Amino acid sequence: MMTKGFIFDLDGTVYLDNHLIEGAAETIQYLVDSGHKVVFFTNKSIATRLDYVKKLNLLGINATIDNIVNSNYITANYLKQHMVLSDAAYVIGEEALINELKNEGIRLTESSDEATFIVLGWDRQFTYKKLNIAYQAWVKNKAVILATNPDRTCPVAGGQLPDCASMIGALEGATGETIDRIMGKPSKLAADIVVNDILQLPPEQCYMIGDRLETDIRMGNENGLHTILVLTGITTIDMVKTSKDRPTYILESIKEIANLHEIVTA
């Protein structure tokens, strides 16, 4: 049997809020017991990797920091490679994003005079003041604008909440220009880190499993991965019919992955 890599989105795929999707824990454990590699990859920037380890463990899923990737992690890696000593980043985002960047040695600032990078994350305390600091840094320094993720909404039990795209839209509305880079799904940067650095498998042996066409499925399709769409989160069958981002497989939930013998046992 060939070892395969399974990249699981979290919100809407493995759980909704604090409720585990039926069969998720058993399916993930089955894949691990079968000799496959599992990574959990979320675009959500409002929790740290350690927070996700604790949450998954409480829900009955074995996870360690080594198989958790979030958009904060991708962002920190990018900044470490592209910032020089004189650079500083202004962050619109919550404590989890700020702390994870600080812990990776990223120099942060609250001054539009100093900021040469702007990092946009989901911020539930977003204000005009924050928008103006970012805008002035762009005007004064042509600061590079990065976003942790492009998600318009985040699925929760009973509905959806506005996500990072709201912050992106506000700054793009002010500058009149598209932001420079997306860090998380569906970027090639994110795919390369997960597939090459963490799973260390060829893309054709990897499967991206998620509930969102424009992030999870697009990243898989554009980077040579197989894709599995689950219908427990954002996407419906009707949405698939009109989308250019078509998954390899469509399942009601991740519980059904164990039945795909051509994937699991081949």
Residue, then its C-alpha position, 0 to 999 in steps of 0.5 A: m500500500m502506498t502512503k498518502g497524505f490527507i490534509f483536513d480543513l477544520d471548520g465545517t469539515v472536522y467540526l462546527d464550533n465545538h461540535l465534532i462532525e459525526g464519524a470524524a474522529e474515527t475516520i482520521q484514526y482509521l487513516v493514521d492506523s492504515g499508515h497514512k499521514v494526516v495534517f490539519f490546515t485551517n485558514k482561521s487566524i483567530a486561534t493559535r496552532l496550540d489552541y487547535v491541538k488542545k481543541l482537537n484533543l478535547l474532541g477526541i482527535n489525536a493531534t500535535i503541533d507538528n501536524i497543525v498548520n494555520s494561516n498564521y504559521i504560513t504568514a510568519n514563514y513568509l515574513k521571516q524569508h522576506m523581511v530585512l532588519s529595518d522592516a516592521a509589520y503592522v497587524i490588523g488581527e487578533e491576539a492569536l495572530i499577533n502572538e504567533l508572529k511575535n513568537e517567530g521573531i517578527r518585528l511588529t509596529e503600531s506606527s504607520d511611519e515604520a510599517t513596511f508590511i501590513v498583515l490582514g487577519w480576521d479581526r472582530q474588533f476591526t475599526y476605522k483607526k486600524l484601517n487608517i493606520a494600514y492605509q497611511a503605511w501604504v501611502k507613505n511606505k508602499a507597504v506590502i499588504l498580505a492577508t492570512n486568508p481570503d475567506r469571506t465567511c467562517p461557518v459556525a453552528g447555525g450560520q456564518l460570520p464575516d471573515c478576513a475578506s471583510m478586512i481585505g475589502a476595506l483596505e482594497g476599497a481605500t487603496g483602489e488596488t488588490i492586496d499583494r499576497i494571500m498567505g493561506k489556502p488557496s495559495k501555492l505558498a501554502a500548498d508547498i509548505v504543507v505538501n513538501d515540508i510537512l507531508q514530504l510526499p509527491p502532490e499526486q499522493c495527497y488529498m485536500i479535504g474541505d468544505r469550501l470550493e474557492t479555498d480548499i478545492r482550488m488549492g488542491n486543484e491548482n497544485g496537483l492534489h486530489t480534492i474531496l469536498v464535504l457537504t457539512g460546511i459552506t458548500t452545497i451541490d448547487m454551488v458545485k454545479t456553477s463553480k469552476d472549482r470542481p472536486t475529484y470527489i464529493l462526500e456528505s461528510i468525512k465519515e465516508i472517506a473510509n469507504l473510498h477503498e481506491i484511496v485508502t488501500a491502494 
